[in-house]
Amino acid sequence: MTYDEDIARDARFFILRELTEQIDGQSNSVHLRRMLDAQGIKRAPDWIVTQMNKLGELGAVKVTMAGEIAIAAILPAGRHHVDERTVIAGVSKLSDIV
Protein backbone atom coordinates (compact mmCIF):
# COMPACT_ATOMS: atom_id res chain seq x y z
CA MET A 1 0.00 0.00 0.00
CA THR A 2 1.16 3.52 -0.73
CA TYR A 3 1.39 6.39 1.74
CA ASP A 4 -1.62 8.11 0.11
CA GLU A 5 -3.70 4.93 0.41
CA ASP A 6 -2.75 4.60 4.08
CA ILE A 7 -3.77 8.21 4.74
CA ALA A 8 -7.12 7.67 2.98
CA ARG A 9 -7.79 4.50 5.02
CA ASP A 10 -6.96 6.37 8.25
CA ALA A 11 -9.13 9.34 7.26
CA ARG A 12 -12.08 7.02 6.63
CA PHE A 13 -11.66 5.57 10.12
CA PHE A 14 -11.47 9.03 11.70
CA ILE A 15 -14.64 10.04 9.82
CA LEU A 16 -16.50 6.97 11.10
CA ARG A 17 -15.28 7.52 14.64
CA GLU A 18 -16.36 11.17 14.53
CA LEU A 19 -19.81 10.17 13.33
CA THR A 20 -20.19 7.71 16.23
CA GLU A 21 -19.44 10.57 18.63
CA GLN A 22 -22.26 12.74 17.29
CA ILE A 23 -25.62 12.48 19.05
CA ASP A 24 -27.47 11.97 15.77
CA GLY A 25 -24.65 10.05 14.04
CA GLN A 26 -24.29 12.73 11.36
CA SER A 27 -21.81 15.38 10.33
CA ASN A 28 -20.97 17.48 7.29
CA SER A 29 -17.87 17.77 5.14
CA VAL A 30 -16.91 21.16 6.62
CA HIS A 31 -16.85 19.83 10.18
CA LEU A 32 -15.14 16.61 9.11
CA ARG A 33 -12.44 18.60 7.31
CA ARG A 34 -11.67 20.53 10.51
CA MET A 35 -11.53 17.28 12.47
CA LEU A 36 -9.17 15.69 9.92
CA ASP A 37 -6.99 18.84 9.96
CA ALA A 38 -6.64 18.37 13.73
CA GLN A 39 -5.54 14.77 13.09
CA GLY A 40 -2.81 16.02 10.74
CA ILE A 41 -4.68 15.04 7.57
CA LYS A 42 -4.91 18.34 5.70
CA ARG A 43 -6.65 17.79 2.38
CA ALA A 44 -8.87 19.71 -0.05
CA PRO A 45 -12.65 19.73 0.45
CA ASP A 46 -13.15 17.55 -2.64
CA TRP A 47 -10.83 14.91 -1.18
CA ILE A 48 -12.91 14.82 2.03
CA VAL A 49 -16.12 14.35 0.03
CA THR A 50 -14.43 11.59 -1.98
CA GLN A 51 -13.61 9.73 1.25
CA MET A 52 -17.18 10.19 2.48
CA ASN A 53 -18.49 8.81 -0.83
CA LYS A 54 -16.09 5.85 -0.59
CA LEU A 55 -17.51 5.09 2.85
CA GLY A 56 -20.95 5.27 1.26
CA GLU A 57 -19.91 2.76 -1.41
CA LEU A 58 -18.63 0.47 1.35
CA GLY A 59 -22.00 0.61 3.14
CA ALA A 60 -20.62 2.38 6.22
CA VAL A 61 -22.44 5.71 5.79
CA LYS A 62 -25.24 7.31 3.83
CA VAL A 63 -24.13 10.49 2.06
CA THR A 64 -26.51 13.23 0.97
CA MET A 65 -25.59 16.51 -0.66
CA ALA A 66 -26.85 19.92 0.48
CA GLY A 67 -25.54 22.06 -2.34
CA GLU A 68 -21.76 21.65 -2.24
CA ILE A 69 -21.74 20.35 1.34
CA ALA A 70 -21.84 16.58 1.89
CA ILE A 71 -23.63 15.20 4.93
CA ALA A 72 -22.77 11.72 6.18
CA ALA A 73 -24.92 9.60 8.49
CA ILE A 74 -23.35 6.50 9.98
CA LEU A 75 -24.96 3.14 9.23
CA PRO A 76 -24.79 0.01 11.41
CA ALA A 77 -21.86 -1.40 9.40
CA GLY A 78 -19.83 1.75 10.09
CA ARG A 79 -20.63 1.63 13.80
CA HIS A 80 -19.67 -2.06 13.94
CA HIS A 81 -16.33 -1.27 12.28
CA VAL A 82 -15.48 1.43 14.85
CA ASP A 83 -16.48 -0.96 17.65
CA GLU A 84 -14.26 -3.63 16.00
CA ARG A 85 -17.14 -6.09 15.63
CA THR A 86 -16.54 -6.30 11.88
CA VAL A 87 -13.91 -5.13 9.42
CA ILE A 88 -14.58 -2.98 6.38
CA ALA A 89 -11.90 -3.37 3.71
CA GLY A 90 -10.41 -0.01 2.81
CA VAL A 91 -10.85 1.48 6.30
CA SER A 92 -8.16 1.38 8.98
CA LYS A 93 -8.90 -0.18 12.35
CA LEU A 94 -8.06 1.63 15.57
CA SER A 95 -5.35 -0.94 16.25
CA ASP A 96 -3.75 -0.06 12.87
CA ILE A 97 -3.51 3.63 13.79
CA VAL A 98 -2.38 3.47 17.43
C-alpha positions as CSV (number, residue, x, y, z in Angstrom):
1,M,0.0,0.0,0.0
2,T,1.2,3.5,-0.7
3,Y,1.4,6.4,1.7
4,D,-1.6,8.1,0.1
5,E,-3.7,4.9,0.4
6,D,-2.8,4.6,4.1
7,I,-3.8,8.2,4.7
8,A,-7.1,7.7,3.0
9,R,-7.8,4.5,5.0
10,D,-7.0,6.4,8.3
11,A,-9.1,9.3,7.3
12,R,-12.1,7.0,6.6
13,F,-11.7,5.6,10.1
14,F,-11.5,9.0,11.7
15,I,-14.6,10.0,9.8
16,L,-16.5,7.0,11.1
17,R,-15.3,7.5,14.6
18,E,-16.4,11.2,14.5
19,L,-19.8,10.2,13.3
20,T,-20.2,7.7,16.2
21,E,-19.4,10.6,18.6
22,Q,-22.3,12.7,17.3
23,I,-25.6,12.5,19.1
24,D,-27.5,12.0,15.8
25,G,-24.6,10.1,14.0
26,Q,-24.3,12.7,11.4
27,S,-21.8,15.4,10.3
28,N,-21.0,17.5,7.3
29,S,-17.9,17.8,5.1
30,V,-16.9,21.2,6.6
31,H,-16.9,19.8,10.2
32,L,-15.1,16.6,9.1
33,R,-12.4,18.6,7.3
34,R,-11.7,20.5,10.5
35,M,-11.5,17.3,12.5
36,L,-9.2,15.7,9.9
37,D,-7.0,18.8,10.0
38,A,-6.6,18.4,13.7
39,Q,-5.5,14.8,13.1
40,G,-2.8,16.0,10.7
41,I,-4.7,15.0,7.6
42,K,-4.9,18.3,5.7
43,R,-6.6,17.8,2.4
44,A,-8.9,19.7,-0.1
45,P,-12.7,19.7,0.4
46,D,-13.2,17.5,-2.6
47,W,-10.8,14.9,-1.2
48,I,-12.9,14.8,2.0
49,V,-16.1,14.4,0.0
50,T,-14.4,11.6,-2.0
51,Q,-13.6,9.7,1.3
52,M,-17.2,10.2,2.5
53,N,-18.5,8.8,-0.8
54,K,-16.1,5.9,-0.6
55,L,-17.5,5.1,2.9
56,G,-21.0,5.3,1.3
57,E,-19.9,2.8,-1.4
58,L,-18.6,0.5,1.4
59,G,-22.0,0.6,3.1
60,A,-20.6,2.4,6.2
61,V,-22.4,5.7,5.8
62,K,-25.2,7.3,3.8
63,V,-24.1,10.5,2.1
64,T,-26.5,13.2,1.0
65,M,-25.6,16.5,-0.7
66,A,-26.8,19.9,0.5
67,G,-25.5,22.1,-2.3
68,E,-21.8,21.6,-2.2
69,I,-21.7,20.3,1.3
70,A,-21.8,16.6,1.9
71,I,-23.6,15.2,4.9
72,A,-22.8,11.7,6.2
73,A,-24.9,9.6,8.5
74,I,-23.4,6.5,10.0
75,L,-25.0,3.1,9.2
76,P,-24.8,0.0,11.4
77,A,-21.9,-1.4,9.4
78,G,-19.8,1.8,10.1
79,R,-20.6,1.6,13.8
80,H,-19.7,-2.1,13.9
81,H,-16.3,-1.3,12.3
82,V,-15.5,1.4,14.8
83,D,-16.5,-1.0,17.6
84,E,-14.3,-3.6,16.0
85,R,-17.1,-6.1,15.6
86,T,-16.5,-6.3,11.9
87,V,-13.9,-5.1,9.4
88,I,-14.6,-3.0,6.4
89,A,-11.9,-3.4,3.7
90,G,-10.4,0.0,2.8
91,V,-10.9,1.5,6.3
92,S,-8.2,1.4,9.0
93,K,-8.9,-0.2,12.3
94,L,-8.1,1.6,15.6
95,S,-5.3,-0.9,16.2
96,D,-3.8,-0.1,12.9
97,I,-3.5,3.6,13.8
98,V,-2.4,3.5,17.4
